Each structure stands twice: as structure tokens, then as C-alpha cells.
Amino acid sequence: ASGVELPRGSWRRTDELERLGRFGRIVPLGGEAVGTSEFSRPSSAYDYLRKVQVTYLNRTHDPATISRWVRTRGERGWPSAFEYFGAHLGYRLVCTSVRLYEQGNTVACQVVIANKGFARPFFEIDATFIAREESRKCRIAFAMAAGSWDSGKEVHLLARVPSLTAGTHLYLELRRKLDGALLMPANTDAREALPLGVWC
């Protein structure tokens, strides 16, 4: 803002944030919330956490900052800034769209999963389409049609099944490839798989 050009090799905060953001895309990144930094106001904390792609924060390092977040009400539709930040550290997968339609002799299922969190998941994810009837259960691996699990991005999943009978219940299952742990999108209360609907 002063119009002074710093000599080559000088430290710039913007350069540091760019470097931290690059690290945040390849390894989990975190630290302390310090009241004298970008964390002093929730609005600037939001910009910082998303830019740097923060996965975790030490909530005991600066209680005054955490208390300020708790008192800041209505952050982006949440009860407080503290609750919003806590729910968005790391990855936060949300199902934003489901489309089922007949395509020739098959039924196509398209699902869009968005990562609303500040960071990406640091593991591979398997996505499975499940069709459950009274007498059988069909499991088909989704093809990763397009997209990325990065923060703010979407993954478009596509599965095709030969046929479905009326009344078939349809589900999406997300699991961590490493150990098979179930991953539930944040916008569902389901405990086993995300319900996509019933085929009519």
C-alpha cells in the first residue's frame, strides 16, 4: 500500500500464504489460532483457513480467540464462527445432486459430491452404488467421471445398472480405500450409506 518496492528475496506475507497453500494440498496442515494474526476476526480467519487449506487447529493455545469465535453469531448460517470453523477444518463432503434416469436398457445414476471443507482428504475414496430389493442387493463401483476432492471442488460420479424394478432402494456408499472405513456426507443422518431415493 505504501508503494515501496521491496528488494528481490524479501519476505512477503502473500508469498508465505501461497507456499502454505501448496503444502496444504499435499500434507495435513495446521497450528495455533493466534488473536494477533489473521484469526483476530472470523471473516479474515475464514479467508486464511480456506487459502492455506487448514486441517486442524490447537484450540487451547489462545482461548481468547476461540472465545471470540464462540461469541460471533450467525457465521455463514451457522450458530457461531466456532461451530462453522470446527465443521469445516479438513474435508467436508456434501452430496449436492442426484439424478436417476433410463438410458437405453440401463438405469444411470449420477451423483455430485462437493468438498465444502477447508482442505482435501489425504486418502483415496471408493464410491459404490447400491441397489437393494427384497430378494437381492446389487453393488456397482462408480466411475470417477470428473472432478477433484480438493477444497471447494466437486466429484461427479456415474453408475449404470442393467435394470431396476419398481420399489428398489438406491444408496451411495463412500469408503476410505486404505482401511474400508465408512465416510458419510455431512448432509445426511444415515449411518450405513447415503439414501439416493426409490426407483419407481
BAVOVEX-12581 format. One record per residue: residue number from 1; residue in one letter; x, y, z of N, C-alpha, C, CB in turn. Coordinates in steps of 0.05 Angstrom, whole numbers, plus 5000, padded with zeros to 4 digits. Glycine has a CB too. Layout:
% residues N
ATOM,NUM,A,X,Y,Z,X,Y,Z,X,Y,Z,X,Y,Z
...
% end
This chain:
% residues 200
ATOM,1,A,5016,4976,5000,5000,5000,5000,5017,5025,5000,4981,5000,5024
ATOM,2,S,5042,5023,5010,5059,5046,5012,5072,5053,4985,5081,5042,5032
ATOM,3,G,5071,5035,4966,5083,5039,4940,5113,5033,4940,5078,5067,4931
ATOM,4,V,5124,5024,4962,5152,5017,4964,5157,4989,4953,5163,5020,4993
ATOM,5,E,5175,4987,4934,5181,4961,4922,5203,4947,4939,5190,4963,4893
ATOM,6,L,5197,4924,4950,5217,4910,4966,5238,4897,4949,5203,4889,4983
ATOM,7,P,5262,4896,4958,5284,4883,4943,5278,4854,4938,5311,4887,4957
ATOM,8,R,5290,4844,4917,5286,4816,4910,5295,4798,4933,5302,4808,4884
ATOM,9,G,5279,4777,4938,5285,4759,4961,5273,4768,4987,5314,4757,4964
ATOM,10,S,5259,4791,4988,5246,4800,5012,5223,4782,5020,5237,4829,5010
ATOM,11,W,5217,4781,5046,5194,4765,5055,5168,4780,5050,5197,4760,5086
ATOM,12,R,5149,4766,5038,5122,4777,5034,5102,4757,5046,5116,4782,5004
ATOM,13,R,5083,4767,5061,5063,4750,5073,5047,4735,5052,5044,4767,5090
ATOM,14,T,5041,4748,5029,5026,4735,5008,5041,4711,4997,5019,4755,4986
ATOM,15,D,5068,4714,4995,5084,4691,4985,5084,4668,5005,5113,4700,4980
ATOM,16,E,5085,4675,5031,5084,4654,5051,5057,4639,5050,5088,4667,5079
ATOM,17,L,5035,4654,5047,5009,4641,5046,5007,4623,5021,4987,4662,5045
ATOM,18,E,5018,4632,4999,5018,4615,4975,5034,4589,4980,5031,4630,4951
ATOM,19,R,5057,4591,4993,5072,4567,4999,5057,4549,5018,5100,4575,5011
ATOM,20,L,5045,4560,5039,5030,4544,5058,5007,4530,5044,5019,4561,5080
ATOM,21,G,4994,4545,5025,4972,4533,5010,4981,4509,4993,4959,4553,4992
ATOM,22,R,5005,4510,4982,5016,4488,4967,5021,4464,4985,5042,4496,4952
ATOM,23,F,5032,4470,5009,5036,4448,5029,5009,4436,5037,5051,4459,5053
ATOM,24,G,4989,4453,5041,4963,4444,5050,4949,4426,5030,4946,4467,5056
ATOM,25,R,4958,4425,5005,4947,4407,4985,4960,4380,4984,4948,4420,4958
ATOM,26,I,4983,4377,4998,4997,4351,4997,5000,4338,5024,5024,4355,4984
ATOM,27,V,4999,4354,5046,5001,4343,5073,4981,4357,5091,5030,4345,5084
ATOM,28,P,4971,4343,5112,4954,4357,5132,4969,4381,5144,4944,4338,5153
ATOM,29,L,4956,4404,5145,4969,4428,5155,4952,4441,5177,4973,4448,5132
ATOM,30,G,4965,4450,5198,4951,4462,5220,4969,4478,5238,4936,4441,5236
ATOM,31,G,4959,4485,5262,4975,4500,5280,4958,4513,5302,4991,4522,5266
ATOM,32,E,4965,4537,5309,4951,4551,5331,4935,4575,5320,4970,4561,5352
ATOM,33,A,4912,4580,5332,4896,4603,5326,4906,4626,5344,4865,4598,5329
ATOM,34,V,4919,4646,5332,4931,4668,5347,4915,4693,5342,4961,4671,5340
ATOM,35,G,4907,4707,5363,4890,4730,5361,4902,4754,5347,4881,4739,5387
ATOM,36,T,4929,4755,5346,4942,4778,5333,4947,4774,5303,4968,4784,5347
ATOM,37,S,4938,4752,5293,4943,4746,5264,4917,4748,5249,4955,4718,5261
ATOM,38,E,4915,4733,5227,4890,4732,5211,4866,4722,5227,4895,4714,5186
ATOM,39,F,4871,4709,5249,4850,4697,5265,4835,4718,5282,4860,4675,5282
ATOM,40,S,4845,4743,5283,4833,4763,5301,4804,4768,5295,4849,4789,5299
ATOM,41,R,4796,4766,5269,4767,4769,5261,4759,4744,5247,4763,4795,5243
ATOM,42,P,4735,4734,5252,4726,4710,5238,4726,4712,5208,4698,4703,5247
ATOM,43,S,4720,4736,5197,4719,4738,5168,4747,4734,5156,4708,4766,5160
ATOM,44,S,4767,4746,5169,4794,4742,5158,4805,4714,5164,4813,4763,5171
ATOM,45,A,4796,4702,5187,4803,4674,5193,4792,4656,5172,4792,4666,5221
ATOM,46,Y,4768,4661,5163,4756,4644,5142,4773,4645,5117,4727,4653,5135
ATOM,47,D,4781,4669,5108,4797,4671,5084,4824,4657,5087,4803,4701,5078
ATOM,48,Y,4836,4659,5111,4862,4646,5116,4859,4615,5115,4873,4655,5143
ATOM,49,L,4839,4605,5130,4836,4576,5132,4831,4563,5105,4813,4570,5152
ATOM,50,R,4815,4577,5088,4810,4566,5062,4834,4568,5043,4786,4580,5049
ATOM,51,K,4848,4590,5044,4871,4595,5026,4893,4575,5033,4880,4623,5029
ATOM,52,V,4899,4572,5059,4921,4555,5067,4912,4525,5068,4931,4564,5095
ATOM,53,Q,4886,4520,5068,4875,4493,5068,4882,4479,5094,4885,4477,5044
ATOM,54,V,4872,4490,5116,4879,4480,5143,4862,4456,5150,4875,4503,5164
ATOM,55,T,4876,4436,5162,4863,4411,5171,4857,4411,5201,4880,4388,5164
ATOM,56,Y,4874,4424,5217,4869,4423,5246,4880,4448,5259,4883,4398,5258
ATOM,57,L,4869,4455,5282,4878,4478,5298,4879,4470,5328,4860,4502,5294
ATOM,58,N,4898,4481,5342,4901,4477,5371,4882,4497,5385,4930,4481,5380
ATOM,59,R,4861,4487,5396,4841,4505,5408,4849,4515,5436,4814,4490,5410
ATOM,60,T,4870,4504,5448,4878,4512,5475,4900,4533,5475,4887,4488,5491
ATOM,61,H,4912,4539,5451,4935,4557,5450,4927,4586,5457,4948,4556,5423
ATOM,62,D,4905,4595,5446,4896,4623,5451,4866,4623,5457,4902,4641,5426
ATOM,63,P,4858,4618,5482,4830,4616,5489,4814,4642,5482,4827,4611,5518
ATOM,64,A,4827,4665,5482,4812,4690,5477,4802,4690,5448,4831,4714,5481
ATOM,65,T,4818,4680,5429,4809,4679,5401,4787,4659,5398,4833,4671,5383
ATOM,66,I,4789,4636,5411,4768,4616,5409,4742,4627,5421,4776,4590,5423
ATOM,67,S,4744,4641,5443,4721,4653,5456,4708,4674,5438,4729,4667,5483
ATOM,68,R,4724,4689,5424,4713,4709,5405,4698,4695,5383,4736,4726,5393
ATOM,69,W,4708,4673,5373,4693,4657,5352,4667,4647,5363,4711,4634,5342
ATOM,70,V,4667,4638,5388,4642,4627,5401,4621,4650,5402,4648,4616,5429
ATOM,71,R,4630,4674,5408,4611,4696,5412,4602,4708,5385,4624,4718,5428
ATOM,72,T,4616,4702,5363,4608,4712,5337,4586,4695,5326,4632,4713,5317
ATOM,73,R,4561,4706,5327,4537,4690,5320,4531,4692,5290,4513,4700,5336
ATOM,74,G,4519,4671,5280,4508,4671,5253,4529,4671,5231,4491,4695,5249
ATOM,75,E,4552,4658,5236,4573,4656,5215,4564,4638,5192,4599,4646,5228
ATOM,76,R,4559,4650,5169,4552,4635,5145,4529,4616,5150,4577,4620,5135
ATOM,77,G,4510,4625,5165,4486,4609,5171,4489,4589,5194,4479,4593,5146
ATOM,78,W,4512,4589,5207,4517,4571,5229,4512,4586,5256,4546,4559,5229
ATOM,79,P,4507,4572,5278,4503,4585,5303,4526,4604,5312,4497,4565,5325
ATOM,80,S,4551,4596,5306,4574,4612,5313,4597,4607,5294,4582,4607,5342
ATOM,81,A,4616,4625,5294,4640,4622,5278,4655,4597,5288,4658,4647,5279
ATOM,82,F,4656,4592,5314,4670,4569,5325,4659,4543,5314,4668,4569,5356
ATOM,83,E,4632,4541,5313,4620,4516,5302,4625,4513,5272,4590,4516,5308
ATOM,84,Y,4624,4536,5258,4628,4535,5229,4657,4526,5223,4623,4562,5216
ATOM,85,F,4677,4538,5236,4704,4531,5231,4710,4502,5239,4723,4549,5247
ATOM,86,G,4699,4494,5262,4703,4466,5271,4692,4445,5252,4690,4462,5298
ATOM,87,A,4670,4452,5239,4657,4433,5220,4671,4433,5193,4628,4440,5217
ATOM,88,H,4687,4453,5187,4700,4455,5160,4730,4452,5160,4693,4482,5149
ATOM,89,L,4742,4448,5183,4771,4441,5183,4774,4414,5170,4782,4441,5212
ATOM,90,G,4794,4411,5153,4797,4386,5138,4777,4385,5116,4795,4362,5157
ATOM,91,Y,4768,4361,5109,4749,4358,5087,4721,4356,5099,4755,4332,5071
ATOM,92,R,4701,4364,5083,4673,4362,5090,4657,4355,5064,4662,4389,5103
ATOM,93,L,4651,4330,5061,4638,4320,5037,4608,4324,5039,4644,4291,5031
ATOM,94,V,4596,4336,5018,4567,4341,5018,4556,4332,4991,4561,4372,5022
ATOM,95,C,4534,4317,4992,4520,4308,4967,4503,4332,4958,4503,4282,4971
ATOM,96,T,4508,4342,4934,4494,4365,4924,4474,4359,4902,4514,4386,4914
ATOM,97,S,4476,4335,4890,4458,4329,4867,4456,4299,4863,4468,4343,4842
ATOM,98,V,4432,4290,4857,4427,4262,4850,4408,4262,4826,4415,4246,4874
ATOM,99,R,4415,4246,4806,4398,4244,4782,4397,4215,4773,4409,4262,4759
ATOM,100,L,4372,4205,4771,4368,4177,4762,4351,4178,4736,4354,4160,4784
ATOM,101,Y,4359,4164,4716,4344,4164,4691,4350,4139,4675,4351,4190,4675
ATOM,102,E,4331,4132,4658,4335,4109,4640,4352,4118,4616,4308,4098,4630
ATOM,103,Q,4370,4100,4608,4387,4105,4585,4390,4079,4569,4416,4116,4595
ATOM,104,G,4373,4077,4549,4373,4052,4534,4362,4030,4551,4400,4044,4523
ATOM,105,N,4377,4007,4553,4368,3985,4570,4379,3987,4598,4376,3959,4557
ATOM,106,T,4390,4009,4606,4402,4012,4632,4390,4035,4647,4433,4016,4630
ATOM,107,V,4396,4036,4673,4389,4059,4690,4414,4072,4698,4372,4050,4715
ATOM,108,A,4416,4098,4693,4440,4113,4700,4435,4128,4726,4448,4133,4678
ATOM,109,C,4456,4129,4743,4455,4144,4768,4478,4164,4768,4455,4125,4792
ATOM,110,Q,4472,4189,4770,4493,4210,4772,4491,4223,4799,4490,4231,4749
ATOM,111,V,4514,4224,4813,4515,4237,4839,4538,4257,4840,4518,4215,4862
ATOM,112,V,4533,4280,4851,4554,4300,4854,4560,4304,4883,4545,4328,4841
ATOM,113,I,4586,4300,4890,4595,4304,4917,4614,4328,4918,4610,4278,4928
ATOM,114,A,4608,4348,4934,4625,4372,4936,4640,4371,4963,4608,4398,4935
ATOM,115,N,4665,4380,4962,4681,4383,4986,4679,4412,4996,4711,4375,4982
ATOM,116,K,4663,4416,5017,4658,4443,5028,4678,4450,5050,4630,4445,5039
ATOM,117,G,4697,4431,5056,4716,4436,5077,4739,4454,5068,4727,4410,5087
ATOM,118,F,4757,4461,5087,4780,4478,5080,4802,4463,5066,4790,4491,5106
ATOM,119,A,4803,4436,5069,4825,4420,5058,4814,4396,5044,4844,4412,5081
ATOM,120,R,4832,4382,5031,4825,4357,5017,4829,4333,5035,4842,4354,4991
ATOM,121,P,4815,4311,5029,4822,4286,5043,4849,4275,5034,4799,4264,5040
ATOM,122,F,4865,4265,5052,4891,4255,5044,4892,4225,5041,4912,4264,5064
ATOM,123,F,4872,4214,5027,4870,4186,5022,4851,4182,4998,4859,4170,5048
ATOM,124,E,4853,4158,4987,4835,4151,4964,4808,4143,4974,4848,4129,4947
ATOM,125,I,4788,4149,4958,4760,4143,4966,4747,4125,4945,4744,4169,4969
ATOM,126,D,4735,4103,4954,4719,4085,4937,4690,4093,4939,4724,4055,4945
ATOM,127,A,4677,4095,4917,4648,4102,4916,4633,4078,4903,4643,4128,4900
ATOM,128,T,4612,4069,4917,4596,4046,4908,4567,4053,4906,4601,4022,4926
ATOM,129,F,4554,4045,4884,4525,4048,4881,4512,4022,4890,4517,4054,4851
ATOM,130,I,4492,4024,4907,4478,4000,4918,4449,4001,4910,4482,3998,4948
ATOM,131,A,4439,3980,4898,4410,3977,4892,4400,3954,4909,4405,3972,4861
ATOM,132,R,4381,3959,4927,4371,3939,4946,4342,3933,4941,4376,3949,4975
ATOM,133,E,4337,3908,4934,4309,3899,4931,4304,3879,4954,4304,3885,4903
ATOM,134,E,4279,3869,4954,4273,3850,4976,4289,3824,4974,4243,3842,4975
ATOM,135,S,4295,3815,4949,4308,3789,4946,4337,3791,4938,4293,3773,4925
ATOM,136,R,4347,3815,4932,4375,3817,4923,4386,3845,4928,4378,3810,4893
ATOM,137,K,4413,3846,4929,4427,3871,4932,4449,3872,4911,4438,3874,4960
ATOM,138,C,4449,3894,4895,4468,3897,4874,4488,3919,4881,4454,3904,4847
ATOM,139,R,4514,3914,4878,4534,3934,4884,4551,3939,4859,4553,3925,4908
ATOM,140,I,4553,3965,4851,4568,3972,4827,4586,3996,4834,4549,3980,4803
ATOM,141,A,4612,3993,4828,4631,4014,4833,4625,4038,4815,4660,4004,4830
ATOM,142,F,4624,4062,4826,4621,4086,4810,4647,4091,4794,4614,4110,4828
ATOM,143,A,4644,4100,4770,4667,4111,4755,4670,4140,4763,4663,4108,4724
ATOM,144,M,4695,4148,4768,4700,4176,4775,4699,4192,4749,4728,4179,4789
ATOM,145,A,4676,4202,4742,4672,4214,4716,4689,4239,4713,4643,4221,4713
ATOM,146,A,4690,4256,4733,4705,4280,4730,4706,4294,4757,4693,4299,4709
ATOM,147,G,4726,4311,4761,4727,4328,4784,4750,4321,4803,4701,4326,4799
ATOM,148,S,4748,4333,4827,4770,4331,4846,4759,4333,4874,4792,4353,4841
ATOM,149,W,4772,4319,4893,4764,4320,4921,4776,4345,4935,4773,4295,4936
ATOM,150,D,4791,4362,4920,4803,4386,4932,4782,4404,4944,4819,4401,4911
ATOM,151,S,4790,4421,4963,4772,4440,4976,4758,4458,4955,4788,4458,4995
ATOM,152,G,4731,4459,4958,4715,4476,4940,4709,4463,4913,4729,4501,4935
ATOM,153,K,4718,4438,4909,4713,4425,4883,4691,4404,4886,4740,4412,4874
ATOM,154,E,4684,4393,4863,4664,4372,4861,4674,4347,4847,4639,4383,4847
ATOM,155,V,4663,4324,4856,4668,4299,4842,4641,4290,4831,4681,4277,4861
ATOM,156,H,4641,4284,4805,4616,4274,4791,4619,4244,4788,4612,4288,4764
ATOM,157,L,4601,4229,4801,4601,4200,4800,4579,4190,4781,4597,4188,4828
ATOM,158,L,4585,4168,4767,4566,4157,4748,4567,4127,4750,4572,4166,4719
ATOM,159,A,4543,4115,4752,4540,4085,4752,4517,4078,4734,4535,4074,4781
ATOM,160,R,4519,4055,4721,4498,4045,4704,4491,4016,4713,4505,4045,4674
ATOM,161,V,4465,4011,4716,4456,3984,4723,4438,3973,4701,4441,3984,4751
ATOM,162,P,4439,3947,4696,4423,3936,4674,4393,3942,4675,4427,3906,4672
ATOM,163,S,4382,3939,4699,4353,3944,4702,4346,3946,4731,4336,3922,4688
ATOM,164,L,4324,3960,4737,4315,3962,4764,4285,3958,4764,4322,3990,4776
ATOM,165,T,4275,3944,4785,4247,3941,4788,4236,3963,4806,4240,3913,4800
ATOM,166,A,4210,3969,4803,4198,3990,4819,4200,3983,4848,4168,3994,4811
ATOM,167,G,4206,4002,4865,4208,3998,4893,4236,3992,4903,4190,3976,4902
ATOM,168,T,4256,3992,4884,4283,3987,4891,4295,4011,4905,4300,3980,4866
ATOM,169,H,4308,4007,4928,4320,4028,4944,4349,4032,4935,4319,4022,4974
ATOM,170,L,4357,4057,4930,4383,4063,4919,4400,4078,4939,4380,4079,4893
ATOM,171,Y,4426,4071,4941,4444,4083,4960,4471,4089,4948,4447,4064,4984
ATOM,172,L,4485,4108,4961,4513,4113,4955,4529,4107,4979,4517,4143,4946
ATOM,173,E,4551,4092,4975,4570,4085,4997,4597,4096,4990,4570,4054,5001
ATOM,174,L,4608,4112,5009,4636,4122,5006,4653,4109,5028,4636,4153,5008
ATOM,175,R,4676,4098,5020,4694,4086,5039,4723,4094,5034,4692,4055,5038
ATOM,176,R,4738,4096,5055,4766,4102,5053,4780,4076,5042,4779,4110,5080
ATOM,177,K,4795,4079,5021,4806,4056,5008,4826,4041,5025,4820,4064,4982
ATOM,178,L,4841,4056,5042,4862,4044,5058,4852,4023,5077,4876,4066,5073
ATOM,179,D,4830,4029,5091,4820,4010,5112,4791,4004,5111,4827,4022,5139
ATOM,180,G,4777,4015,5090,4749,4009,5087,4730,4024,5105,4744,3980,5091
ATOM,181,A,4741,4044,5120,4724,4060,5138,4703,4075,5122,4742,4079,5154
ATOM,182,L,4678,4074,5133,4655,4088,5120,4658,4118,5123,4629,4078,5132
ATOM,183,L,4653,4132,5102,4653,4162,5102,4625,4171,5095,4674,4173,5081
ATOM,184,M,4612,4186,5113,4585,4195,5108,4586,4225,5100,4568,4191,5133
ATOM,185,P,4571,4232,5079,4569,4260,5072,4557,4276,5096,4551,4264,5047
ATOM,186,A,4565,4301,5099,4557,4317,5122,4527,4323,5123,4572,4342,5123
ATOM,187,N,4513,4322,5100,4485,4330,5099,4466,4306,5100,4479,4346,5074
ATOM,188,T,4474,4285,5116,4456,4263,5120,4459,4252,5148,4461,4240,5099
ATOM,189,D,4437,4242,5159,4438,4228,5185,4440,4198,5183,4413,4235,5201
ATOM,190,A,4442,4188,5158,4444,4159,5153,4470,4149,5166,4443,4153,5123
ATOM,191,R,4469,4124,5174,4492,4112,5188,4507,4091,5171,4483,4100,5214
ATOM,192,E,4495,4081,5150,4507,4060,5134,4514,4068,5106,4489,4036,5134
ATOM,193,A,4496,4081,5092,4500,4090,5065,4481,4113,5060,4496,4067,5044
ATOM,194,L,4488,4130,5041,4471,4153,5035,4447,4145,5017,4488,4175,5021
ATOM,195,P,4422,4148,5027,4399,4142,5011,4397,4161,4987,4373,4143,5028
ATOM,196,L,4394,4150,4963,4391,4166,4939,4362,4168,4929,4408,4155,4917
ATOM,197,G,4345,4150,4939,4317,4150,4930,4307,4122,4925,4314,4167,4905
ATOM,198,V,4282,4120,4915,4269,4095,4908,4262,4096,4879,4244,4090,4926
ATOM,199,W,4270,4075,4864,4264,4074,4836,4234,4068,4832,4281,4052,4822
ATOM,200,C,4220,4083,4815,4192,4080,4811,4187,4068,4783,4176,4107,4813
% end
